[in-house]
Amino acid sequence: MTDSMGVGERETSSPFAVQARDIVKTYVGGDGSVLEILRGVEIGVAHGEAVAIVGASGAGKSTFLHLLGALDRPTSGTVFLGGRAIGALPEEELAAVRNRYVGFVFQFHHLLREFTALENVMLPRLVGGRDPADARAYAHSLLHDVGLSHRADHKPRQLSGGEQQRVAVARALANEPLVLLADEPSGNLDTKTSAQLHDLLFRLREGRKLSLVIVTHNQDLAGRADRILELSDGRLHPHPAG
């Protein structure tokens, strides 16, 4: 891999899909006071490992997930994807790396309303410079994997909440990422649909040897992870249940 971490390349030397070292994140309030959200957070997520992060609301879990996925930059500390530090990359290159190496699933699906399910899933691959025919074929295969081949031409408003979230999962996998980051992925679903989504995530993780980092308040979902970590007082700690 080159130092620029090209979009079409993979780093394989590191045992970790994603790693964070001594992550600090602070915000400055309107009165000039400094609010410290994260204080020296450390984590290493191995290839194929599933890690659940739990903690009280407002503890900084979503903030940390955004830092791991290069949606934001830490105040200090280093995030690594596939063993390469990403903090110093310029914005355009960081966006390309994020699109290529990280998949995101949020509590709300954030599908584009005017696009069909198929077009939503194609989009990351097209943004990454793939041929449209390739993007379409791969999107079809992903929709098959999440059980929605028959809904490919439907727009989000024509899908149930669970179906929309499954489309979002397929979209997150469009560029074959190293790691899937999920922020309360079933937080907006009923109990039965949540359980189906959890089964899907772990089936895809097993089949694709995908690393998962899941922020959740759902104890059943957290309990399926290889490790459970709790974020409190700005740091990650092993959780008794993990």
N, C-alpha and C positions, 0 to 999 in steps of 0.2 A: 504494500500500500504506500502511496505517496504521502508526503506531509500534508497535502491538501485534502486527503481523505476522500478521494473521488467517489462519486455517487455510485458508480458501477462496481466498486471494489469492496472487499471484506477484509477486516483484520481478524486473524485467527490465533494470534500468539497469546492473548490474554485468557485466563480461565473465566473471566467475568464478561457477561454481555453488557452490563452497565455497572459502574462503580462510582462512588462519591467519597471524597476525602476532605475531611475538616470543613464541611459546608457551613458557612455563616450567611444568614440573610437578615438584613435590617432595613427598616423603612424610617424615613424622617417625617414626623408629623408636621402639621401646619404651624405649630408653635415652636418648631425646631427640636423637639424632643426626639430621641432615637428609640424605636421599638425593635427589639431583637426577637425575631421569630424563630430562627434556627441558630443553634450555638454549637458548632463543631460536629455536625452530623456525619456519620460514617456508615457506609454500606457497600457490600459487594454481592452482586446477584450473578450466580453462575449460569452458564448456558443451560437452558432447560429447567431452571429452578423457578418455583413459584413462591413468592414472598408476599404476605399480607401485612399491611401497616394499619394499625388501629390507634385510637386515641380520642380524646375529647374534641368536640367541635371547637374550632378556632385554635387548635394546637399547632397548625402549620402543615398538615398532611398534604393538602392539595398544593400548597406552595412548594413543598419538597418534590412532589411528583412533577410539577411544571419545570423545576430545575433539572431533574433527571432526564426529562424529555426535551430539553433545550428550548422550551417555550419562554424561559426567563433565564437570567444569569445570576449566579450567586454574588453576594457582596465580596466574599472571599472563599477560597477553597476551589477544588477541581472536580469536574464531572468527566468521566471517561466512558466512551462508547466503544465496545470491542477493543479496549485497551488504549485508545488514543484520546488524549485530552482535547476537549472541544471548546473550552472557554475563550481561547484567543482567536477563534475563527471570525471573520467578518460576517455581517448579518446575512448576506446573500448565500454564502457558503454554508453557514449554520442552518439556514432554512432547507438547503438541499440535503444536508446530512440528516436533519430531523425527518424529512420526508422519506428518506431511504432506510433509516435504521430503527425508527421508532413508530409504533402504532399506538393510537390513543382511542380509548373508549371512555366517554363521560356519562354522567348520570342522565343527561339529556342528549339525545342522539346527534343533534346538530346536522341533520341531513339537509341538503339543499332542496327546497320544496318544489322547485320547478323541474327538477331532474327525476328520472325514474330510478328505481333501485339499482338497476344495472349501471346507469350513468354515474350515480353516486359512488359506486364501487370502482368504476373505471378511473375516476378523477385523479387519485394520487399517482397512479401509474402514468397517466398522461402528463401530469405536472413534472414527473420524474424523467420525462423525455422518451417514454416507450412508444413504440408504434401503436397506432389506434387499434389495429387488428389484434395485436398481442394483448393490449389492455382489455379489449372486449372479451377475448377468449378466456383470459385469466379471471376476469370478473364473473363470467358465467360459471367457471369452476368453483369460485369462492361461494357464490350464491347456492350452488349445489351442496357444498360442504356445510352450509348453515341451514339447509333445508328450505330454501326459498327460490328454487329454480322456477317454480310456477308463478312467482310474483315479480319476476325480473322487470316487466314493463309497467309495473304499478308505481305511482308516485307516493311519497310519504303519507299524504292524507288518506290514501286508500289502504294503508297498512295499520295493523294493530300496534299498540305500544311495544309488545314483545317482538313483533316482526321488524319494526323500525330499529330496535336495538340490535337485532341480529344483522340487519343490513350494515349498521354502524360497525359491528365486529368484523364483517367481511371487508368493509372499506379499510379498517385499521390494518388488515393483513395484505392489502393490495400490493405493497412493495416488499413482501417477504421480510419483515423487520426482524432485527435481533431480539427486540424486547417489546412486549405489549404492556402499556401502562393503562390501568383501568381505575377511574375515580368514581366510586360508588356506582358501579355499572348497573346494579339492579335496584338502586334506591328509588326509582320511580315506577317500579313494577309490583304487581301483586305477588303473593307467596308462591303460587304455582308457576307463574311465568318466570319469577326469579330463579326458582330451582332449575327450570329448563335452561335458562341462560347460564347458570353456573356449570351445569353439565356440559354445555357447549364449549365454554371457555376452557375447561380442563380436558375435554376431548381434543380440541384443537391444539392445546399445549402439548399433549402427549404425542399426537400425530405429527406435529411439526417441530418438536423439540424446541419449543418456544419458551423464552423466559417471560414470566409474568410478575408484575408488581401491582398489587391491588390495594387501593385505599378503600376501606369499608367499615361500616358499623354492623354489618350482617355477620353474626357469629358463625352461622353455618358455612358461609363462603370463606371466612377467614380460616376456619378449621380444616379446610381442604388444602391449604397451602403447606409447603414444606417447612416454612418458618413463619411465626407471627412475631412482629416487632411492634412495640408501642412507642409512639412519639409523645413525649411529655417533657416539659421544662426545656424545650428546644433541642432535645436529644433523643436518639433512638435507643430503646432498651429491649432486651429479650422479654417477651410476654410470657407469663406463667403457663398459658395454654399452648404456647408454641415450643 
